Amino acid sequence: MAVILTEGAANQVKKYRDDSQLGNEMFLRIGVAGGGCSGFNYTIAFDDQFDEAKDSRYEQHGVTVIVDKKSALYLDGTTVDWYHSLEKQGFTFDNPNAVKTCGCGSSFSA
């Protein structure tokens, strides 16, 4: 499995999807894009497109997660969690393939 979505992260995804009235047919797409201070940025967004030839699909805690196969190479074993504190909140990525990460946590190099 390329990406592991924790129950806390899944709950936030479902809450946002419900609050935004997106409907259950919207998938959570997690990927990697070039850029950022360390070379790659994590991407996370809702999408209703799935291409069986290009994407992998996972069901976790009631959320359908889509990862394109190129991103899966960089994300294999990554855990996506939800972090909440007084100073910040948001999704966090614990990526065992990251050689270097930046201070913001949204950029890495592999």
C-alpha positions as CSV (number, residue, x, y, z in Angstrom):
1,M,0.0,0.0,0.0
2,A,1.5,3.3,-1.1
3,V,-0.2,5.7,1.4
4,I,-1.7,5.0,4.8
5,L,-4.5,7.4,6.0
6,T,-4.9,7.5,9.7
7,E,-8.4,7.5,11.2
8,G,-7.9,11.1,12.4
9,A,-7.0,12.2,8.9
10,A,-9.9,10.3,7.4
11,N,-12.3,12.0,9.9
12,Q,-11.1,15.4,8.8
13,V,-11.4,14.5,5.1
14,K,-15.0,13.3,5.7
15,K,-15.8,16.4,7.7
16,Y,-14.5,18.7,5.0
17,R,-16.2,16.7,2.2
18,D,-19.5,16.9,4.1
19,D,-19.1,20.6,5.1
20,S,-18.3,21.5,1.4
21,Q,-21.2,19.2,0.2
22,L,-18.9,17.4,-2.2
23,G,-20.6,14.0,-2.0
24,N,-19.1,10.6,-1.5
25,E,-18.2,10.2,-5.2
26,M,-15.3,12.6,-4.6
27,F,-12.0,10.8,-4.0
28,L,-9.0,12.1,-2.0
29,R,-6.1,12.3,-4.4
30,I,-2.7,12.4,-2.8
31,G,0.4,12.9,-4.9
32,V,3.8,14.5,-5.4
33,A,4.7,17.5,-7.5
34,G,8.1,19.0,-8.3
35,G,8.9,22.2,-6.4
36,G,9.3,23.4,-2.9
37,C,12.5,24.1,-1.0
38,S,13.5,20.5,-0.9
39,G,12.6,19.3,-4.4
40,F,9.1,17.8,-4.1
41,N,5.8,19.0,-2.7
42,Y,3.0,16.8,-1.3
43,T,-0.3,17.4,-3.0
44,I,-3.7,16.6,-1.6
45,A,-7.1,17.5,-3.1
46,F,-10.5,16.1,-4.0
47,D,-11.0,14.6,-7.4
48,D,-13.7,12.7,-9.2
49,Q,-11.4,11.2,-11.9
50,F,-9.9,7.8,-11.6
51,D,-7.9,6.1,-14.4
52,E,-7.2,2.4,-13.6
53,A,-4.1,2.4,-15.9
54,K,-2.5,5.4,-14.2
55,D,-3.9,5.4,-10.6
56,S,-4.1,3.1,-7.6
57,R,-7.2,3.1,-5.4
58,Y,-7.4,2.4,-1.7
59,E,-10.3,2.4,0.8
60,Q,-9.3,3.5,4.3
61,H,-11.6,4.4,7.2
62,G,-14.5,5.2,4.8
63,V,-12.4,7.4,2.5
64,T,-11.3,6.4,-1.1
65,V,-7.7,7.4,-1.6
66,I,-6.3,7.8,-5.1
67,V,-2.5,7.9,-5.8
68,D,-1.1,8.2,-9.3
69,K,1.5,5.5,-10.0
70,K,4.4,7.9,-10.5
71,S,3.7,9.5,-7.1
72,A,3.3,6.1,-5.5
73,L,7.1,5.5,-6.1
74,Y,7.9,8.4,-3.7
75,L,5.0,7.9,-1.3
76,D,5.3,4.1,-0.6
77,G,4.8,3.6,3.1
78,T,3.9,7.3,3.8
79,T,1.4,7.9,6.6
80,V,-0.9,10.9,6.3
81,D,-2.2,12.1,9.6
82,W,-4.1,15.2,10.9
83,Y,-2.2,17.4,13.3
84,H,-4.0,20.0,15.5
85,S,-2.5,22.3,18.1
86,L,-2.9,25.9,19.3
87,E,-0.3,27.2,16.8
88,K,-1.2,25.1,13.7
89,Q,-3.4,22.4,12.2
90,G,-3.3,20.4,9.0
91,F,-2.3,17.2,7.3
92,T,1.2,15.8,8.1
93,F,3.2,13.4,6.0
94,D,5.5,10.8,7.6
95,N,7.4,9.6,4.5
96,P,10.1,6.9,5.1
97,N,11.5,7.6,1.6
98,A,12.3,11.3,2.3
99,V,16.0,11.8,2.6
100,K,15.6,15.5,3.6
101,T,12.5,17.6,4.5
102,C,12.0,21.3,5.0
103,G,10.8,23.0,8.1
104,C,7.3,23.5,6.8
105,G,6.8,19.7,6.4
106,S,5.2,20.0,2.9
107,S,8.4,19.6,0.9
108,F,10.9,16.8,0.7
109,S,13.7,15.2,-1.3
110,A,14.0,11.5,-2.0
